[in-house]
Amino acid sequence: MNRLNRDEMAQRVAQDIPEGAYVNLGIGVPTLVANHLDPAREIFLHSENGVLGMGPAPASGEEDDELINAGKQHVTLLTGGAFFHHADSFAMMRGGHLDYCVLGAFQVSVNGDLANWHTGAPDAIPAVGGAMDLAIGAKQVFVMMELLTKQGESKLVAECSYPVTGMHCVDRVYTDVAVFDVTPNGLAVREIYSDIGFDELQRLAGVPLIDATQAECAA
């Protein structure tokens, strides 16, 4: 079965971020989205440690230790970018000033609940960071994750079994095999990348799915 790698997933997410958007990229895989944004489009990247106007990752040897994102990765700053106290940054998040956030996830439920900060395992180190603020504060929440765990279990679930980050907050899920929209009627398959059909995707997902790919093609 063909799957997108993480850079290809990030490229797909970047296609759906419009001109003029204020966007937070969560720690981990979502930070790759910055490397695939069209430089011709003005998009403002935010980081909860207090940066607005980030660019892509710096070239090797050009890293600035004073300029990092919330995941402690080196970033660049575009012309007009700024950095500030993290309390001001969280005020932006909680005040509804972000158009989009892109987060990783352990689980997403069929009604858009998000679990992404703790698996509940006794030896796990919980690290919620700003995820709860972003999940509720951003106008749209995109999730970027592999469809299956390393054990082959679907990360799309009827109900989250891990501690919940936010309820009814996820709008769209980008995986390595398909894109899903969270709708009032359940998870709608917007696009399938892989060479599998809808029935096989339904089996892998393990939750009821709505086939919206035909409508997408017609549009």
HUJOCOR-V545250 format. One record per residue. N is the residue number from 1. PHI is phi in degrees with one decimal (NA if undefined). D_CENTER is the distance of its C-alpha to the mean C-alpha in Angstrom with 2 decimals. Layout:
n->N phi->PHI d_center->D_CENTER
n->N phi->PHI d_center->D_CENTER
//
This chain:
n->1 phi->NA d_center->23.18
n->2 phi->-74.5 d_center->21.21
n->3 phi->-138.1 d_center->17.56
n->4 phi->-76.8 d_center->15.17
n->5 phi->-82.1 d_center->14.77
n->6 phi->-67.1 d_center->11.71
n->7 phi->-66.7 d_center->12.92
n->8 phi->-67.4 d_center->13.50
n->9 phi->-62.4 d_center->10.06
n->10 phi->-62.2 d_center->8.90
n->11 phi->-62.9 d_center->11.96
n->12 phi->-66.8 d_center->11.22
n->13 phi->-61.1 d_center->8.03
n->14 phi->-58.6 d_center->10.38
n->15 phi->-63.4 d_center->13.03
n->16 phi->-97.4 d_center->11.69
n->17 phi->-97.8 d_center->11.53
n->18 phi->-84.5 d_center->15.16
n->19 phi->-53.5 d_center->17.92
n->20 phi->83.9 d_center->18.32
n->21 phi->-77.8 d_center->14.86
n->22 phi->-100.7 d_center->14.01
n->23 phi->-135.0 d_center->10.43
n->24 phi->-106.8 d_center->9.00
n->25 phi->-105.7 d_center->6.88
n->26 phi->-66.5 d_center->6.63
n->27 phi->-62.1 d_center->9.32
n->28 phi->96.7 d_center->9.57
n->29 phi->-55.2 d_center->8.10
n->30 phi->-57.2 d_center->5.41
n->31 phi->-63.5 d_center->8.83
n->32 phi->-65.2 d_center->10.19
n->33 phi->-58.8 d_center->8.96
n->34 phi->-57.9 d_center->11.78
n->35 phi->-77.8 d_center->14.29
n->36 phi->-119.9 d_center->13.93
n->37 phi->-75.7 d_center->14.25
n->38 phi->-67.0 d_center->17.74
n->39 phi->-63.1 d_center->19.99
n->40 phi->-77.2 d_center->22.13
n->41 phi->-98.4 d_center->19.61
n->42 phi->-85.9 d_center->19.52
n->43 phi->-127.9 d_center->15.98
n->44 phi->-103.2 d_center->15.83
n->45 phi->-91.4 d_center->13.28
n->46 phi->-116.2 d_center->13.54
n->47 phi->-130.4 d_center->13.50
n->48 phi->-68.2 d_center->14.73
n->49 phi->-78.4 d_center->17.64
n->50 phi->111.2 d_center->19.11
n->51 phi->-134.9 d_center->18.27
n->52 phi->-137.0 d_center->17.85
n->53 phi->100.2 d_center->18.29
n->54 phi->-74.0 d_center->16.81
n->55 phi->-108.8 d_center->17.35
n->56 phi->-69.7 d_center->16.53
n->57 phi->-61.3 d_center->17.60
n->58 phi->-71.4 d_center->21.40
n->59 phi->-67.9 d_center->23.87
n->60 phi->-57.6 d_center->25.54
n->61 phi->92.2 d_center->28.26
n->62 phi->-110.7 d_center->26.93
n->63 phi->-69.4 d_center->24.73
n->64 phi->-118.0 d_center->25.53
n->65 phi->-66.1 d_center->25.34
n->66 phi->-86.6 d_center->25.36
n->67 phi->-128.2 d_center->22.09
n->68 phi->-135.4 d_center->19.00
n->69 phi->-94.7 d_center->15.48
n->70 phi->-65.3 d_center->14.62
n->71 phi->-90.8 d_center->14.29
n->72 phi->64.8 d_center->17.77
n->73 phi->-91.4 d_center->16.97
n->74 phi->-67.2 d_center->19.25
n->75 phi->-132.2 d_center->18.09
n->76 phi->-109.6 d_center->20.25
n->77 phi->-121.4 d_center->21.18
n->78 phi->-76.4 d_center->21.93
n->79 phi->-56.0 d_center->25.18
n->80 phi->90.7 d_center->25.12
n->81 phi->-68.6 d_center->22.30
n->82 phi->-147.2 d_center->23.03
n->83 phi->-131.8 d_center->22.55
n->84 phi->-161.0 d_center->23.71
n->85 phi->-62.2 d_center->24.04
n->86 phi->-67.7 d_center->20.99
n->87 phi->-64.7 d_center->22.63
n->88 phi->-66.2 d_center->22.38
n->89 phi->-63.4 d_center->18.71
n->90 phi->-69.4 d_center->18.14
n->91 phi->-64.4 d_center->20.46
n->92 phi->-64.1 d_center->18.24
n->93 phi->-66.3 d_center->15.26
n->94 phi->-75.0 d_center->17.66
n->95 phi->-86.9 d_center->19.63
n->96 phi->76.3 d_center->17.21
n->97 phi->-92.5 d_center->17.28
n->98 phi->-99.0 d_center->13.62
n->99 phi->-76.6 d_center->12.86
n->100 phi->-140.6 d_center->9.06
n->101 phi->-132.1 d_center->6.39
n->102 phi->-118.6 d_center->2.77
n->103 phi->-122.9 d_center->3.14
n->104 phi->-82.4 d_center->5.08
n->105 phi->-155.7 d_center->7.86
n->106 phi->-87.8 d_center->11.57
n->107 phi->-149.8 d_center->12.22
n->108 phi->-132.5 d_center->11.44
n->109 phi->-87.4 d_center->14.79
n->110 phi->-64.4 d_center->16.35
n->111 phi->-101.4 d_center->16.60
n->112 phi->90.7 d_center->13.01
n->113 phi->-70.5 d_center->13.59
n->114 phi->-120.8 d_center->10.94
n->115 phi->-126.0 d_center->12.25
n->116 phi->-144.1 d_center->10.48
n->117 phi->-120.4 d_center->13.24
n->118 phi->-161.7 d_center->16.38
n->119 phi->-88.4 d_center->17.81
n->120 phi->83.3 d_center->21.14
n->121 phi->-66.5 d_center->22.96
n->122 phi->-62.6 d_center->25.95
n->123 phi->-98.8 d_center->25.30
n->124 phi->-78.6 d_center->21.58
n->125 phi->-102.4 d_center->20.83
n->126 phi->-67.7 d_center->18.73
n->127 phi->-148.3 d_center->16.50
n->128 phi->-75.0 d_center->14.80
n->129 phi->53.8 d_center->14.81
n->130 phi->-100.5 d_center->13.39
n->131 phi->-61.2 d_center->10.75
n->132 phi->-64.7 d_center->13.30
n->133 phi->-65.2 d_center->14.12
n->134 phi->-68.4 d_center->10.72
n->135 phi->-61.2 d_center->10.15
n->136 phi->-96.3 d_center->13.61
n->137 phi->-86.3 d_center->14.18
n->138 phi->-73.5 d_center->11.68
n->139 phi->-69.5 d_center->13.18
n->140 phi->-136.7 d_center->10.21
n->141 phi->-115.0 d_center->7.04
n->142 phi->-102.5 d_center->4.45
n->143 phi->-112.5 d_center->3.38
n->144 phi->-125.3 d_center->4.05
n->145 phi->-162.2 d_center->7.44
n->146 phi->-68.1 d_center->11.12
n->147 phi->-67.4 d_center->13.03
n->148 phi->-113.6 d_center->15.76
n->149 phi->-74.4 d_center->16.52
n->150 phi->-63.4 d_center->19.15
n->151 phi->-88.9 d_center->21.69
n->152 phi->85.1 d_center->20.79
n->153 phi->-92.6 d_center->19.60
n->154 phi->-71.3 d_center->16.99
n->155 phi->-87.2 d_center->13.84
n->156 phi->-88.8 d_center->14.34
n->157 phi->-135.3 d_center->17.15
n->158 phi->-66.8 d_center->19.71
n->159 phi->-141.8 d_center->19.29
n->160 phi->-67.8 d_center->17.29
n->161 phi->-97.0 d_center->19.77
n->162 phi->-94.4 d_center->17.87
n->163 phi->-54.8 d_center->17.95
n->164 phi->-83.7 d_center->15.78
n->165 phi->-82.3 d_center->13.43
n->166 phi->-156.4 d_center->13.68
n->167 phi->-103.1 d_center->15.57
n->168 phi->52.4 d_center->15.07
n->169 phi->-111.3 d_center->12.00
n->170 phi->-82.1 d_center->9.37
n->171 phi->-100.1 d_center->10.20
n->172 phi->-148.1 d_center->8.64
n->173 phi->-122.0 d_center->7.53
n->174 phi->-103.8 d_center->7.54
n->175 phi->-119.0 d_center->9.80
n->176 phi->-78.1 d_center->12.54
n->177 phi->-123.6 d_center->15.10
n->178 phi->-164.2 d_center->13.95
n->179 phi->-111.6 d_center->11.82
n->180 phi->-122.8 d_center->12.42
n->181 phi->-101.3 d_center->12.95
n->182 phi->-86.2 d_center->13.77
n->183 phi->-121.6 d_center->17.32
n->184 phi->-59.8 d_center->20.33
n->185 phi->-98.5 d_center->21.81
n->186 phi->126.7 d_center->19.06
n->187 phi->-84.8 d_center->16.42
n->188 phi->-104.2 d_center->17.33
n->189 phi->-79.4 d_center->16.87
n->190 phi->-87.9 d_center->16.25
n->191 phi->-156.7 d_center->16.54
n->192 phi->-115.8 d_center->17.70
n->193 phi->-87.2 d_center->17.59
n->194 phi->-72.5 d_center->19.78
n->195 phi->-85.1 d_center->23.55
n->196 phi->-89.9 d_center->23.45
n->197 phi->-94.7 d_center->24.40
n->198 phi->-61.8 d_center->23.14
n->199 phi->-62.6 d_center->25.47
n->200 phi->-69.1 d_center->24.24
n->201 phi->-62.2 d_center->20.56
n->202 phi->-57.7 d_center->21.81
n->203 phi->-64.5 d_center->23.55
n->204 phi->-65.7 d_center->20.64
n->205 phi->-66.9 d_center->18.30
n->206 phi->75.2 d_center->21.14
n->207 phi->-133.5 d_center->20.47
n->208 phi->-60.6 d_center->21.96
n->209 phi->-125.1 d_center->20.27
n->210 phi->-107.9 d_center->21.35
n->211 phi->-83.9 d_center->22.08
n->212 phi->-105.4 d_center->21.01
n->213 phi->-68.2 d_center->21.21
n->214 phi->-67.5 d_center->24.83
n->215 phi->-64.1 d_center->24.24
n->216 phi->-64.5 d_center->21.58
n->217 phi->-64.8 d_center->24.18
n->218 phi->-64.1 d_center->26.87
n->219 phi->-69.1 d_center->25.02
//
